Amino acid sequence: MDKPLEVIERETHIELAKLTAFRDSLKKADGLKFYTPNKHQLTAHQSDARMVLLCGGNRVGKSTMGAVELAAHVTRRYPSWWSKRRRFYGPVKAVVVCDAMQKIEKVIEPKIMEFIPKSYIKGLQRITGGYLNRLECKDGSTVDFLTSEQDQMRFEGADWDFYWGDEPQKKKQFDGVMRGLVDRHGISVLTFTPLVEPWMKEDLVD
């Protein structure tokens, strides 16, 4: 006996909900595998430049692109279309710089956790207030987190392989991080909207 249409629809909705929940659980566990870049992000990822800029307005996908760059470098899980000149083959020392601690809490940390598998993370270090200060990976990769609110000396004296600057950077702090890339021949990604820190548009974009 054929099922009534309303029963079939209800069963279909239930099955669809189960499949959607399963997909979401997989994506939550390993978001990098599900990442599909838009045209702006793809152009940035495929660039061979040692410094890549994704400069534009809101909703372009700037922070997502930066988080994916970070995740790909610390895990070395690169899509086939990724620039071969901008790949690492061993543990990576990375630094992320943004404008405020609250940006780390509300944007940077959630983005990073979306794309770095939790099984890959060894530990998280936090400073007063609970803000993320360092992420340590099981293979030895590390990610330091700095903001424009911090003292200049926090940007000096370290060395890094990869630098992601999200939102406009202060010139002196930027220069400090760039010095930290020299010894390791590091690469960088800057994702920002040029509303403040006009030196970035003049010196980097123009």
HUQUI-V675539 format. One line per field, one symbol per residue. phi: phi as a letter, one per 40 degrees, with the letter a starting at -180 (. if undefined). burial: b if it has 16 or more other C-alpha atoms within 10 Angstrom, else e. A space follows every 50 residues. Layout:
phi: ???
burial: ???
//
This chain:
phi: .cccdccccccccccccccccccccccccacccbcbccccccdccccccc bbbbbaccgcgcccccccdccccccfbbccccdccbbbbadbbbbbbbca dcccccbccdccccbcdcccccabbbbdggccbabbbcchcbbcbbbccc cdcccbgcbbcabbbbgdbcdccdcccccccccbfcbabbbabccbfddc cccbcc
burial: eeeeeeeeeeeeeeeeeeeeeeeeeebbbbbbeeeeeeeebeebbebeee bbbbbeeeeebbbbbbbbbbbbbbbeebeeebbeebbbeebbbbbbbbbe beebeeebbebbbbbbbeeebeeeeeeeeebbbbbbbeeebbbbbbbbee eeeebbeebbbbbbbbbbbbeebbebbbbbbeeeebbbbbbbbbeeeeeb eeeeee
//
